[in-house]
Amino acid sequence: MTTISDKPPRERILLTAHDLFYRDGIRATGIDKVIAEAGVSKVTFYRHFPSKHALILAFLDYRHARWISWFADALQRQAGRNSQGLMCLVPVLDEWFNNPLFRGCAFINTAAEFGDNFPEALEVCRCHKQDMVGIIAKLLPDSEIRMSLANAAAVAVDGAIVRAQLETQTPDAKTALAGFELILAGLNQAAFAG
């Protein structure tokens, strides 16, 4: 079994930063903490990441690839269980929200932490959300309103994520998903009408 300490230094740094940035926040996580937990020297760190900004962008790229892959796989799994259209988003988000490591959306969190002060990170966040919309659109029949409905569903997904993040004290994500399910039902009806 491979552990993080068996990985090459760059990968150790990135995986450590991923876990710390997602759990504790980017600004709250200093480079010295990443270096110590990754078990590398400062020289090794800066050889792979010349700045914290470079590490943040690598973290966002890694998180994007990891989350989008999980999201697409989870939707495909749920769609195979007779969930029609957008309704398969509900059990997918339920699965994520009930993961003990859930700390909201890394991209919403990053945008909230940096705003316009780190435009390169904000652009990665925008691209992540566009990719999410594209995956959601594949759940809908081809029509003139497909992308509008996918965008509306993505806004509802983001709202449910923020709500679930605020309600981490509840035993499950049912409260965050209740309103989300109603919104999706309406969007689904519009998509499959006719």
N, CA, C and O atoms as a DFTB+ gen file, in Angstrom:
776 C
 N C O
     1  1       0.843      -1.193       0.000
     2  2       0.000       0.000       0.000
     3  2       0.883       1.250       0.000
     4  3       1.782       1.388       0.829
     5  1       0.615       2.148      -0.934
     6  2       1.404       3.369      -1.054
     7  2       0.842       4.437      -0.125
     8  3      -0.368       4.658      -0.069
     9  1       1.743       5.095       0.603
    10  2       1.341       6.203       1.464
    11  2       1.885       7.491       0.877
    12  3       2.675       7.470      -0.067
    13  1       1.461       8.607       1.438
    14  2       1.905       9.904       0.921
    15  2       3.422      10.042       1.053
    16  3       4.055      10.690       0.220
    17  1       4.017       9.440       2.092
    18  2       5.462       9.563       2.279
    19  2       6.251       8.801       1.212
    20  3       7.444       9.043       1.034
    21  1       5.591       7.884       0.506
    22  2       6.247       7.131      -0.569
    23  2       6.232       7.883      -1.900
    24  3       6.881       7.462      -2.858
    25  1       5.513       8.963      -1.962
    26  2       5.348       9.695      -3.217
    27  2       6.556      10.607      -3.459
    28  3       7.270      10.961      -2.521
    29  1       6.779      10.986      -4.726
    30  2       7.838      11.957      -5.030
    31  2       7.555      13.295      -4.333
    32  3       6.401      13.598      -4.031
    33  1       8.593      14.095      -4.074
    34  2       8.421      15.344      -3.306
    35  2       7.336      16.288      -3.847
    36  3       6.536      16.810      -3.071
    37  1       7.302      16.511      -5.164
    38  2       6.297      17.434      -5.714
    39  2       4.883      16.949      -5.396
    40  3       4.019      17.734      -5.005
    41  1       4.665      15.668      -5.568
    42  2       3.348      15.105      -5.306
    43  2       3.009      15.170      -3.815
    44  3       1.866      15.452      -3.454
    45  1       3.986      14.913      -2.953
    46  2       3.763      15.019      -1.501
    47  2       3.352      16.434      -1.120
    48  3       2.422      16.641      -0.341
    49  1       4.064      17.401      -1.685
    50  2       3.742      18.803      -1.395
    51  2       2.325      19.122      -1.854
    52  3       1.549      19.723      -1.111
    53  1       1.989      18.721      -3.072
    54  2       0.669      19.023      -3.628
    55  2      -0.447      18.334      -2.840
    56  3      -1.460      18.964      -2.534
    57  1      -0.280      17.066      -2.512
    58  2      -1.307      16.347      -1.761
    59  2      -1.472      16.927      -0.359
    60  3      -2.589      17.034       0.147
    61  1      -0.362      17.299       0.262
    62  2      -0.425      17.921       1.592
    63  2      -1.133      19.261       1.509
    64  3      -2.011      19.555       2.320
    65  1      -0.754      20.076       0.530
    66  2      -1.398      21.380       0.355
    67  2      -2.888      21.205       0.078
    68  3      -3.715      21.948       0.607
    69  1      -3.227      20.222      -0.751
    70  2      -4.639      19.967      -1.045
    71  2      -5.416      19.744       0.238
    72  3      -6.440      20.387       0.470
    73  1      -4.935      18.838       1.069
    74  2      -5.663      18.511       2.293
    75  2      -5.737      19.702       3.241
    76  3      -6.791      19.966       3.820
    77  1      -4.638      20.419       3.405
    78  2      -4.619      21.572       4.321
    79  2      -5.438      22.743       3.781
    80  3      -6.222      23.344       4.516
    81  1      -5.258      23.069       2.497
    82  2      -6.013      24.185       1.914
    83  2      -7.504      23.923       1.980
    84  3      -8.283      24.812       2.323
    85  1      -7.903      22.698       1.651
    86  2      -9.332      22.384       1.650
    87  2      -9.892      22.353       3.062
    88  3     -10.997      22.837       3.305
    89  1      -9.140      21.792       3.986
    90  2      -9.642      21.668       5.370
    91  2      -9.605      22.995       6.122
    92  3     -10.577      23.362       6.784
    93  1      -8.483      23.717       6.023
    94  2      -8.265      24.884       6.880
    95  2      -8.394      26.223       6.166
    96  3      -8.497      27.264       6.815
    97  1      -8.388      26.204       4.841
    98  2      -8.407      27.449       4.078
    99  2      -7.021      27.769       3.565
   100  3      -6.018      27.380       4.164
   101  1      -6.973      28.474       2.461
   102  2      -5.689      28.771       1.822
   103  2      -4.905      29.813       2.604
   104  3      -3.720      29.625       2.879
   105  1      -5.553      30.892       2.956
   106  2      -4.838      31.958       3.683
   107  2      -4.397      31.493       5.063
   108  3      -3.360      31.933       5.560
   109  1      -5.162      30.617       5.685
   110  2      -4.833      30.145       7.031
   111  2      -3.697      29.125       7.032
   112  3      -3.154      28.798       8.087
   113  1      -3.342      28.630       5.859
   114  2      -2.307      27.606       5.750
   115  2      -1.025      28.228       5.211
   116  3      -0.959      28.637       4.052
   117  1      -0.017      28.293       6.058
   118  2       1.263      28.853       5.642
   119  2       2.134      27.817       4.935
   120  3       1.949      26.609       5.082
   121  1       3.064      28.321       4.181
   122  2       3.998      27.462       3.454
   123  2       4.794      26.591       4.426
   124  3       5.049      25.422       4.138
   125  1       5.186      27.147       5.572
   126  2       5.969      26.370       6.538
   127  2       5.202      25.145       7.019
   128  3       5.797      24.088       7.230
   129  1       3.911      25.271       7.192
   130  2       3.096      24.123       7.602
   131  2       3.059      23.069       6.495
   132  3       3.186      21.876       6.771
   133  1       2.888      23.500       5.256
   134  2       2.884      22.564       4.121
   135  2       4.227      21.835       4.052
   136  3       4.269      20.615       3.896
   137  1       5.322      22.589       4.168
   138  2       6.669      22.005       4.110
   139  2       6.850      20.967       5.215
   140  3       7.333      19.863       4.964
   141  1       6.461      21.327       6.438
   142  2       6.638      20.411       7.574
   143  2       5.804      19.146       7.397
   144  3       6.304      18.040       7.599
   145  1       4.542      19.302       7.022
   146  2       3.664      18.131       6.893
   147  2       3.997      17.277       5.675
   148  3       3.745      16.072       5.677
   149  1       4.562      17.889       4.637
   150  2       4.968      17.122       3.451
   151  2       6.312      16.428       3.674
   152  3       6.680      15.512       2.938
   153  1       7.039      16.876       4.702
   154  2       8.337      16.269       4.996
   155  2       9.391      16.590       3.958
   156  3      10.191      15.731       3.588
   157  1       9.393      17.847       3.483
   158  2      10.388      18.279       2.510
   159  2      11.120      19.508       3.055
   160  3      10.667      20.141       4.009
   161  1      12.243      19.830       2.443
   162  2      12.975      21.035       2.836
   163  2      12.399      22.241       2.088
   164  3      11.653      22.091       1.119
   165  1      12.760      23.439       2.559
   166  2      12.330      24.654       1.862
   167  2      12.897      24.692       0.454
   168  3      12.219      25.114      -0.482
   169  1      14.142      24.249       0.303
   170  2      14.774      24.235      -1.023
   171  2      13.970      23.343      -1.967
   172  3      13.709      23.717      -3.110
   173  1      13.581      22.164      -1.486
   174  2      12.790      21.239      -2.305
   175  2      11.439      21.853      -2.648
   176  3      10.981      21.776      -3.788
   177  1      10.811      22.459      -1.653
   178  2       9.514      23.095      -1.896
   179  2       9.635      24.128      -3.016
   180  3       8.892      24.079      -3.997
   181  1      10.576      25.065      -2.863
   182  2      10.680      26.160      -3.825
   183  2      11.213      25.703      -5.181
   184  3      11.033      26.407      -6.175
   185  1      11.859      24.553      -5.243
   186  2      12.272      23.995      -6.532
   187  2      11.032      23.596      -7.334
   188  3      11.002      23.737      -8.557
   189  1      10.016      23.098      -6.637
   190  2       8.799      22.640      -7.314
   191  2       7.733      23.731      -7.429
   192  3       6.977      23.763      -8.400
   193  1       7.675      24.618      -6.445
   194  2       6.673      25.683      -6.424
   195  2       7.377      26.986      -6.036
   196  3       7.665      27.199      -4.858
   197  1       7.658      27.856      -7.003
   198  2       8.427      29.062      -6.705
   199  2       7.711      30.067      -5.799
   200  3       8.332      31.005      -5.300
   201  1       6.407      29.873      -5.588
   202  2       5.643      30.788      -4.728
   203  2       4.391      30.076      -4.206
   204  3       4.002      29.016      -4.697
   205  1       3.784      30.686      -3.208
   206  2       2.525      30.134      -2.710
   207  2       1.458      30.229      -3.799
   208  3       0.610      29.344      -3.911
   209  1       1.492      31.281      -4.591
   210  2       0.520      31.417      -5.683
   211  2       0.628      30.252      -6.666
   212  3      -0.384      29.735      -7.138
   213  1       1.857      29.845      -6.971
   214  2       2.047      28.700      -7.873
   215  2       1.467      27.434      -7.253
   216  3       0.861      26.618      -7.947
   217  1       1.653      27.273      -5.951
   218  2       1.089      26.108      -5.254
   219  2      -0.438      26.166      -5.247
   220  3      -1.097      25.143      -5.434
   221  1      -0.994      27.332      -5.038
   222  2      -2.459      27.487      -5.038
   223  2      -3.031      27.099      -6.399
   224  3      -4.029      26.383      -6.476
   225  1      -2.404      27.568      -7.459
   226  2      -2.896      27.226      -8.799
   227  2      -2.773      25.728      -9.064
   228  3      -3.664      25.137      -9.675
   229  1      -1.694      25.111      -8.617
   230  2      -1.538      23.656      -8.772
   231  2      -2.598      22.928      -7.947
   232  3      -3.165      21.936      -8.406
   233  1      -2.869      23.411      -6.735
   234  2      -3.919      22.842      -5.892
   235  2      -5.268      22.909      -6.597
   236  3      -6.006      21.924      -6.620
   237  1      -5.591      24.055      -7.169
   238  2      -6.885      24.218      -7.839
   239  2      -6.995      23.303      -9.056
   240  3      -8.047      22.711      -9.298
   241  1      -5.912      23.187      -9.821
   242  2      -5.930      22.278     -10.970
   243  2      -6.126      20.833     -10.521
   244  3      -6.907      20.092     -11.119
   245  1      -5.418      20.438      -9.474
   246  2      -5.531      19.078      -8.946
   247  2      -6.937      18.826      -8.405
   248  3      -7.542      17.791      -8.686
   249  1      -7.450      19.776      -7.628
   250  2      -8.784      19.630      -7.049
   251  2      -9.839      19.547      -8.148
   252  3     -10.780      18.758      -8.059
   253  1      -9.676      20.362      -9.179
   254  2     -10.620      20.349     -10.296
   255  2     -10.657      18.966     -10.943
   256  3     -11.729      18.385     -11.116
   257  1      -9.494      18.448     -11.297
   258  2      -9.437      17.133     -11.961
   259  2     -10.043      16.052     -11.075
   260  3     -10.801      15.204     -11.546
   261  1      -9.710      16.089      -9.810
   262  2     -10.195      15.081      -8.868
   263  2     -11.712      15.174      -8.670
   264  3     -12.415      14.165      -8.734
   265  1     -12.209      16.392      -8.428
   266  2     -13.635      16.552      -8.128
   267  2     -14.494      16.316      -9.368
   268  3     -15.519      15.639      -9.289
   269  1     -14.089      16.865     -10.503
   270  2     -14.872      16.699     -11.735
   271  2     -14.962      15.224     -12.109
   272  3     -16.016      14.755     -12.539
   273  1     -13.881      14.506     -11.950
   274  2     -13.889      13.067     -12.237
   275  2     -14.866      12.344     -11.310
   276  3     -15.661      11.515     -11.753
   277  1     -14.796      12.669     -10.023
   278  2     -15.727      12.054      -9.065
   279  2     -17.166      12.414      -9.429
   280  3     -18.033      11.540      -9.444
   281  1     -17.429      13.669      -9.718
   282  2     -18.768      14.166     -10.012
   283  2     -19.356      13.450     -11.224
   284  3     -20.488      12.969     -11.173
   285  1     -18.593      13.377     -12.312
   286  2     -19.075      12.706     -13.530
   287  2     -19.339      11.227     -13.262
   288  3     -20.354      10.689     -13.705
   289  1     -18.437      10.570     -12.544
   290  2     -18.623       9.149     -12.212
   291  2     -19.845       8.933     -11.326
   292  3     -20.631       8.013     -11.552
   293  1     -19.999       9.792     -10.311
   294  2     -21.132       9.657      -9.395
   295  2     -22.462       9.897     -10.119
   296  3     -23.443       9.201      -9.856
   297  1     -22.499      10.865     -11.015
   298  2     -23.726      11.113     -11.791
   299  2     -24.056       9.925     -12.682
   300  3     -25.216       9.530     -12.793
   301  1     -23.047       9.364     -13.308
   302  2     -23.272       8.196     -14.169
   303  2     -23.792       7.019     -13.343
   304  3     -24.693       6.299     -13.773
   305  1     -23.226       6.836     -12.173
   306  2     -23.668       5.770     -11.268
   307  2     -25.140       5.971     -10.883
   308  3     -25.934       5.031     -10.921
   309  1     -25.487       7.194     -10.517
   310  2     -26.854       7.485     -10.087
   311  2     -27.840       7.449     -11.252
   312  3     -28.977       7.004     -11.093
   313  1     -27.407       7.915     -12.418
   314  2     -28.289       7.897     -13.592
   315  2     -28.665       6.461     -13.943
   316  3     -29.749       6.210     -14.469
   317  1     -27.782       5.535     -13.654
   318  2     -28.062       4.125     -13.907
   319  2     -29.034       3.518     -12.921
   320  3     -29.470       2.380     -13.088
   321  1     -29.373       4.277     -11.892
   322  2     -30.318       3.791     -10.865
   323  2     -31.698       4.413     -11.037
   324  3     -32.409       4.644     -10.059
   325  1     -32.070       4.681     -12.276
   326  2     -33.398       5.195     -12.626
   327  2     -33.658       6.629     -12.181
   328  3     -34.816       7.030     -12.056
   329  1     -32.615       7.404     -11.941
   330  2     -32.813       8.819     -11.653
   331  2     -32.860       9.553     -12.983
   332  3     -31.902       9.520     -13.755
   333  1     -33.977      10.212     -13.246
   334  2     -34.146      10.866     -14.534
   335  2     -33.599      12.283     -14.506
   336  3     -33.875      13.054     -13.587
   337  1     -32.823      12.609     -15.522
   338  2     -32.356      13.975     -15.705
   339  2     -31.613      14.524     -14.499
   340  3     -30.714      13.884     -13.953
   341  1     -32.007      15.711     -14.103
   342  2     -31.327      16.423     -13.034
   343  2     -31.504      15.786     -11.662
   344  3     -30.740      16.083     -10.743
   345  1     -32.487      14.926     -11.511
   346  2     -32.777      14.375     -10.182
   347  2     -31.634      13.519      -9.641
   348  3     -31.552      13.302      -8.432
   349  1     -30.754      13.031     -10.507
   350  2     -29.631      12.239      -9.995
   351  2     -28.605      13.125      -9.280
   352  3     -27.700      12.610      -8.623
   353  1     -28.737      14.456      -9.402
   354  2     -27.862      15.354      -8.645
   355  2     -28.106      15.246      -7.141
   356  3     -27.188      15.444      -6.345
   357  1     -29.332      14.935      -6.754
   358  2     -29.666      14.892      -5.319
   359  2     -28.865      13.810      -4.586
   360  3     -28.190      14.137      -3.609
   361  1     -28.904      12.546      -5.004
   362  2     -28.115      11.554      -4.277
   363  2     -26.601      11.767      -4.416
   364  3     -25.840      11.385      -3.527
   365  1     -26.167      12.370      -5.514
   366  2     -24.736      12.645      -5.678
   367  2     -24.283      13.670      -4.633
   368  3     -23.274      13.466      -3.957
   369  1     -25.027      14.767      -4.505
   370  2     -24.663      15.765      -3.506
   371  2     -24.821      15.222      -2.092
   372  3     -24.030      15.544      -1.206
   373  1     -25.835      14.406      -1.886
   374  2     -26.022      13.792      -0.570
   375  2     -24.787      12.975      -0.184
   376  3     -24.325      13.029       0.955
   377  1     -24.270      12.228      -1.139
   378  2     -23.060      11.426      -0.903
   379  2     -21.889      12.326      -0.503
   380  3     -21.173      12.035       0.454
   381  1     -21.704      13.415      -1.243
   382  2     -20.589      14.327      -0.968
   383  2     -20.765      15.047       0.359
   384  3     -19.830      15.129       1.156
   385  1     -21.972      15.571       0.597
   386  2     -22.213      16.339       1.811
   387  2     -22.028      15.493       3.071
   388  3     -21.652      16.016       4.121
   389  1     -22.287      14.207       2.971
   390  2     -22.159      13.335       4.137
   391  2     -20.768      12.730       4.295
   392  3     -20.532      11.932       5.203
   393  1     -19.851      13.109       3.415
   394  2     -18.461      12.701       3.561
   395  2     -17.865      13.484       4.739
   396  3     -17.997      14.707       4.778
   397  1     -17.220      12.822       5.688
   398  2     -16.681      13.542       6.849
   399  2     -15.632      14.600       6.486
   400  3     -15.352      15.487       7.292
   401  1     -15.056      14.518       5.299
   402  2     -14.059      15.497       4.870
   403  2     -14.674      16.693       4.139
   404  3     -13.953      17.605       3.735
   405  1     -16.008      16.699       3.965
   406  2     -16.680      17.777       3.234
   407  2     -16.451      19.121       3.922
   408  3     -16.731      19.278       5.111
   409  1     -15.938      20.086       3.161
   410  2     -15.746      21.455       3.629
   411  2     -16.236      22.444       2.583
   412  3     -15.679      23.532       2.433
   413  1     -17.285      22.057       1.859
   414  2     -17.813      22.934       0.828
   415  2     -17.059      22.791      -0.476
   416  3     -16.306      21.837      -0.676
   417  1     -17.266      23.735      -1.348
   418  2     -16.621      23.734      -2.665
   419  2     -15.296      24.494      -2.566
   420  3     -15.271      25.660      -2.172
   421  1     -14.215      23.835      -2.921
   422  2     -12.898      24.473      -2.869
   423  2     -12.848      25.721      -3.748
   424  3     -12.085      26.645      -3.466
   425  1     -13.652      25.756      -4.805
   426  2     -13.623      26.874      -5.745
   427  2     -14.451      28.049      -5.232
   428  3     -14.057      29.204      -5.391
   429  1     -15.583      27.760      -4.626
   430  2     -16.355      28.830      -3.973
   431  2     -15.529      29.397      -2.823
   432  3     -15.450      30.614      -2.651
   433  1     -14.914      28.515      -2.035
   434  2     -14.097      28.957      -0.901
   435  2     -12.938      29.831      -1.368
   436  3     -12.653      30.863      -0.762
   437  1     -12.273      29.422      -2.440
   438  2     -11.137      30.189      -2.963
   439  2     -11.593      31.556      -3.465
   440  3     -10.956      32.571      -3.185
   441  1     -12.699      31.576      -4.208
   442  2     -13.210      32.856      -4.709
   443  2     -13.581      33.773      -3.544
   444  3     -13.360      34.982      -3.612
   445  1     -14.143      33.207      -2.480
   446  2     -14.505      34.012      -1.314
   447  2     -13.258      34.522      -0.602
   448  3     -13.243      35.654      -0.120
   449  1     -12.214      33.703      -0.530
   450  2     -10.984      34.117       0.149
   451  2     -10.233      35.204      -0.600
   452  3      -9.692      36.120       0.018
   453  1     -10.193      35.114      -1.927
   454  2      -9.344      36.022      -2.696
   455  2     -10.086      37.060      -3.511
   456  3      -9.533      38.123      -3.791
   457  1     -11.322      36.785      -3.900
   458  2     -12.036      37.736      -4.745
   459  2     -11.232      38.092      -5.974
   460  3     -10.677      37.212      -6.632
   461  1     -11.162      39.361      -6.287
   462  2     -10.431      39.831      -7.474
   463  2      -8.931      40.002      -7.217
   464  3      -8.190      40.389      -8.122
   465  1      -8.479      39.718      -5.995
   466  2      -7.070      39.919      -5.656
   467  2      -6.128      38.885      -6.263
   468  3      -4.911      39.071      -6.241
   469  1      -6.672      37.806      -6.800
   470  2      -5.855      36.748      -7.408
   471  2      -6.582      36.295      -8.665
   472  3      -7.194      35.227      -8.679
   473  1      -6.517      37.110      -9.736
   474  2      -7.318      36.842     -10.935
   475  2      -7.056      35.481     -11.576
   476  3      -7.973      34.881     -12.137
   477  1      -5.816      34.981     -11.501
   478  2      -5.524      33.670     -12.097
   479  2      -6.301      32.568     -11.373
   480  3      -6.810      31.646     -12.011
   481  1      -6.392      32.661     -10.065
   482  2      -7.156      31.667      -9.292
   483  2      -8.643      31.804      -9.593
   484  3      -9.352      30.807      -9.725
   485  1      -9.105      33.031      -9.700
   486  2     -10.519      33.264     -10.001
   487  2     -10.885      32.686     -11.365
   488  3     -11.988      32.170     -11.542
   489  1      -9.977      32.766     -12.319
   490  2     -10.226      32.203     -13.647
   491  2     -10.314      30.677     -13.586
   492  3     -11.151      30.081     -14.263
   493  1      -9.467      30.047     -12.789
   494  2      -9.548      28.593     -12.616
   495  2     -10.900      28.232     -11.992
   496  3     -11.523      27.245     -12.383
   497  1     -11.343      29.023     -11.034
   498  2     -12.647      28.780     -10.391
   499  2     -13.783      28.905     -11.411
   500  3     -14.706      28.090     -11.419
   501  1     -13.713      29.914     -12.259
   502  2     -14.737      30.087     -13.303
   503  2     -14.753      28.894     -14.261
   504  3     -15.816      28.389     -14.623
   505  1     -13.576      28.458     -14.660
   506  2     -13.493      27.311     -15.579
   507  2     -14.045      26.051     -14.928
   508  3     -14.704      25.245     -15.584
   509  1     -13.777      25.882     -13.647
   510  2     -14.323      24.721     -12.921
   511  2     -15.847      24.741     -12.973
   512  3     -16.482      23.722     -13.246
   513  1     -16.417      25.894     -12.711
   514  2     -17.880      26.004     -12.705
   515  2     -18.450      25.798     -14.112
   516  3     -19.527      25.220     -14.259
   517  1     -17.752      26.258     -15.133
   518  2     -18.202      26.031     -16.519
   519  2     -18.181      24.534     -16.842
   520  3     -19.095      24.014     -17.482
   521  1     -17.139      23.859     -16.396
   522  2     -17.064      22.409     -16.633
   523  2     -18.187      21.682     -15.903
   524  3     -18.749      20.717     -16.421
   525  1     -18.512      22.150     -14.696
   526  2     -19.616      21.551     -13.946
   527  2     -20.928      21.727     -14.712
   528  3     -21.723      20.792     -14.802
   529  1     -21.157      22.914     -15.259
   530  2     -22.363      23.172     -16.052
   531  2     -22.407      22.231     -17.258
   532  3     -23.464      21.690     -17.584
   533  1     -21.282      22.038     -17.912
   534  2     -21.229      21.139     -19.070
   535  2     -21.610      19.716     -18.719
   536  3     -22.308      19.049     -19.484
   537  1     -21.161      19.250     -17.575
   538  2     -21.510      17.894     -17.134
   539  2     -22.996      17.815     -16.797
   540  3     -23.663      16.838     -17.138
   541  1     -23.510      18.836     -16.131
   542  2     -24.941      18.866     -15.792
   543  2     -25.784      18.891     -17.064
   544  3     -26.825      18.236     -17.129
   545  1     -25.350      19.635     -18.068
   546  2     -26.105      19.736     -19.321
   547  2     -26.297      18.368     -19.971
   548  3     -27.312      18.130     -20.626
   549  1     -25.337      17.478     -19.795
   550  2     -25.441      16.138     -20.386
   551  2     -26.568      15.309     -19.774
   552  3     -26.952      14.279     -20.327
   553  1     -27.098      15.754     -18.637
   554  2     -28.215      15.057     -18.003
   555  2     -29.550      15.412     -18.654
   556  3     -30.565      14.762     -18.405
   557  1     -29.537      16.444     -19.484
   558  2     -30.767      16.995     -20.053
   559  2     -30.890      16.665     -21.537
   560  3     -29.885      16.493     -22.227
   561  1     -32.128      16.578     -22.021
   562  2     -32.300      16.364     -23.462
   563  2     -31.835      17.595     -24.235
   564  3     -31.887      18.718     -23.733
   565  1     -31.389      17.366     -25.443
   566  2     -30.946      18.457     -26.298
   567  2     -32.144      19.336     -26.640
   568  3     -33.156      18.858     -27.152
   569  1     -32.011      20.623     -26.350
   570  2     -33.085      21.573     -26.661
   571  2     -32.502      22.980     -26.645
   572  3     -31.338      23.179     -26.298
   573  1     -33.323      23.950     -27.023
   574  2     -32.893      25.344     -27.017
   575  2     -32.632      25.857     -25.606
   576  3     -31.841      26.783     -25.424
   577  1     -33.280      25.274     -24.614
   578  2     -33.128      25.770     -23.244
   579  2     -32.183      24.899     -22.396
   580  3     -32.037      25.115     -21.193
   581  1     -31.561      23.937     -23.031
   582  2     -30.696      23.004     -22.294
   583  2     -29.638      23.727     -21.449
   584  3     -29.516      23.452     -20.256
   585  1     -28.883      24.634     -22.042
   586  2     -27.809      25.309     -21.313
   587  2     -28.357      26.262     -20.249
   588  3     -27.757      26.421     -19.186
   589  1     -29.490      26.890     -20.535
   590  2     -30.110      27.757     -19.518
   591  2     -30.523      26.940     -18.300
   592  3     -30.315      27.356     -17.160
   593  1     -31.110      25.773     -18.554
   594  2     -31.518      24.905     -17.444
   595  2     -30.305      24.352     -16.702
   596  3     -30.325      24.247     -15.475
   597  1     -29.254      24.000     -17.434
   598  2     -28.025      23.497     -16.796
   599  2     -27.386      24.581     -15.931
   600  3     -26.894      24.296     -14.839
   601  1     -27.393      25.824     -16.418
   602  2     -26.862      26.930     -15.613
   603  2     -27.698      27.158     -14.362
   604  3     -27.152      27.402     -13.286
   605  1     -29.013      27.082     -14.494
   606  2     -29.890      27.240     -13.332
   607  2     -29.657      26.118     -12.325
   608  3     -29.626      26.358     -11.119
   609  1     -29.494      24.898     -12.821
   610  2     -29.224      23.767     -11.923
   611  2     -27.879      23.944     -11.229
   612  3     -27.746      23.606     -10.053
   613  1     -26.877      24.470     -11.938
   614  2     -25.563      24.699     -11.338
   615  2     -25.640      25.747     -10.229
   616  3     -24.981      25.611      -9.198
   617  1     -26.440      26.787     -10.439
   618  2     -26.640      27.789      -9.381
   619  2     -27.290      27.120      -8.163
   620  3     -26.919      27.398      -7.022
   621  1     -28.253      26.246      -8.414
   622  2     -28.896      25.521      -7.315
   623  2     -27.894      24.594      -6.613
   624  3     -27.918      24.473      -5.388
   625  1     -27.020      23.945      -7.380
   626  2     -25.970      23.098      -6.791
   627  2     -25.089      23.937      -5.876
   628  3     -24.825      23.550      -4.737
   629  1     -24.632      25.086      -6.371
   630  2     -23.772      25.947      -5.558
   631  2     -24.487      26.420      -4.295
   632  3     -23.885      26.480      -3.223
   633  1     -25.751      26.749      -4.419
   634  2     -26.517      27.152      -3.239
   635  2     -26.634      26.023      -2.229
   636  3     -26.507      26.247      -1.025
   637  1     -26.876      24.815      -2.711
   638  2     -26.972      23.660      -1.811
   639  2     -25.634      23.389      -1.137
   640  3     -25.596      23.018       0.036
   641  1     -24.537      23.569      -1.866
   642  2     -23.204      23.367      -1.293
   643  2     -22.965      24.346      -0.150
   644  3     -22.532      23.951       0.932
   645  1     -23.247      25.613      -0.392
   646  2     -23.042      26.621       0.644
   647  2     -23.942      26.333       1.842
   648  3     -23.503      26.425       2.989
   649  1     -25.190      25.986       1.580
   650  2     -26.123      25.667       2.666
   651  2     -25.634      24.474       3.478
   652  3     -25.685      24.498       4.708
   653  1     -25.162      23.435       2.804
   654  2     -24.652      22.254       3.505
   655  2     -23.413      22.603       4.325
   656  3     -23.222      22.089       5.426
   657  1     -22.584      23.471       3.785
   658  2     -21.382      23.885       4.510
   659  2     -21.751      24.661       5.775
   660  3     -21.089      24.522       6.804
   661  1     -22.785      25.462       5.702
   662  2     -23.223      26.230       6.868
   663  2     -23.909      25.353       7.908
   664  3     -23.956      25.701       9.088
   665  1     -24.433      24.229       7.472
   666  2     -25.188      23.351       8.366
   667  2     -24.404      22.107       8.752
   668  3     -24.978      21.026       8.882
   669  1     -23.101      22.252       8.937
   670  2     -22.275      21.081       9.242
   671  2     -22.609      20.453      10.586
   672  3     -22.174      19.336      10.865
   673  1     -23.356      21.132      11.409
   674  2     -23.710      20.578      12.718
   675  2     -24.895      19.618      12.652
   676  3     -25.162      18.891      13.609
   677  1     -25.610      19.616      11.519
   678  2     -26.745      18.707      11.385
   679  2     -26.226      17.300      11.113
   680  3     -25.151      17.140      10.536
   681  1     -26.978      16.278      11.521
   682  2     -26.494      14.917      11.348
   683  2     -26.394      14.468       9.895
   684  3     -25.663      13.524       9.594
   685  1     -27.102      15.116       9.005
   686  2     -26.986      14.775       7.586
   687  2     -27.308      16.003       6.751
   688  3     -27.589      17.077       7.284
   689  1     -27.265      15.836       5.471
   690  2     -27.429      16.968       4.559
   691  2     -28.864      17.163       4.105
   692  3     -29.105      17.910       3.157
   693  1     -29.814      16.520       4.745
   694  2     -31.201      16.559       4.267
   695  2     -31.770      17.970       4.195
   696  3     -32.521      18.279       3.270
   697  1     -31.430      18.833       5.151
   698  2     -31.959      20.192       5.138
   699  2     -31.492      20.943       3.906
   700  3     -32.286      21.612       3.245
   701  1     -30.203      20.838       3.593
   702  2     -29.666      21.531       2.426
   703  2     -30.248      20.986       1.133
   704  3     -30.394      21.721       0.156
   705  1     -30.581      19.705       1.124
   706  2     -31.055      19.078      -0.107
   707  2     -32.558      19.204      -0.325
   708  3     -33.030      19.001      -1.444
   709  1     -33.320      19.532       0.715
   710  2     -34.778      19.588       0.578
   711  2     -35.209      20.638      -0.452
   712  3     -35.953      20.325      -1.382
   713  1     -34.747      21.873      -0.288
   714  2     -35.091      22.920      -1.245
   715  2     -34.475      22.673      -2.606
   716  3     -35.081      22.967      -3.636
   717  1     -33.277      22.135      -2.607
   718  2     -32.569      21.807      -3.843
   719  2     -33.378      20.825      -4.688
   720  3     -33.473      20.981      -5.905
   721  1     -33.950      19.831      -4.051
   722  2     -34.737      18.824      -4.762
   723  2     -35.975      19.444      -5.399
   724  3     -36.354      19.070      -6.509
   725  1     -36.602      20.379      -4.713
   726  2     -37.772      21.067      -5.281
   727  2     -37.391      21.881      -6.517
   728  3     -38.099      21.862      -7.525
   729  1     -36.281      22.588      -6.432
   730  2     -35.817      23.390      -7.568
   731  2     -35.525      22.482      -8.764
   732  3     -35.926      22.776      -9.890
   733  1     -34.825      21.382      -8.507
   734  2     -34.484      20.460      -9.596
   735  2     -35.724      19.857     -10.236
   736  3     -35.772      19.666     -11.451
   737  1     -36.731      19.556      -9.414
   738  2     -37.957      18.970      -9.966
   739  2     -38.580      19.926     -10.980
   740  3     -39.040      19.504     -12.041
   741  1     -38.589      21.225     -10.643
   742  2     -39.139      22.212     -11.579
   743  2     -38.310      22.338     -12.843
   744  3     -38.857      22.415     -13.943
   745  1     -36.989      22.358     -12.692
   746  2     -36.114      22.447     -13.861
   747  2     -36.230      21.184     -14.714
   748  3     -36.239      21.249     -15.943
   749  1     -36.316      20.051     -14.050
   750  2     -36.448      18.776     -14.761
   751  2     -37.742      18.743     -15.572
   752  3     -37.769      18.288     -16.716
   753  1     -38.806      19.234     -14.953
   754  2     -40.105      19.253     -15.649
   755  2     -40.001      20.114     -16.906
   756  3     -40.514      19.741     -17.962
   757  1     -39.341      21.257     -16.794
   758  2     -39.172      22.130     -17.964
   759  2     -38.334      21.442     -19.047
   760  3     -38.601      21.594     -20.240
   761  1     -37.330      20.691     -18.622
   762  2     -36.435      20.030     -19.587
   763  2     -37.126      18.900     -20.333
   764  3     -36.888      18.695     -21.524
   765  1     -37.982      18.168     -19.630
   766  2     -38.580      16.975     -20.236
   767  2     -40.019      17.198     -20.704
   768  3     -40.683      16.256     -21.135
   769  1     -40.509      18.454     -20.621
   770  2     -41.862      18.752     -21.111
   771  2     -41.880      18.670     -22.638
   772  3     -40.921      19.048     -23.312
   773  1     -42.966      18.180     -23.146
   774  2     -43.133      18.165     -24.596
   775  2     -42.651      16.932     -25.162
   776  3     -42.713      16.745     -26.378
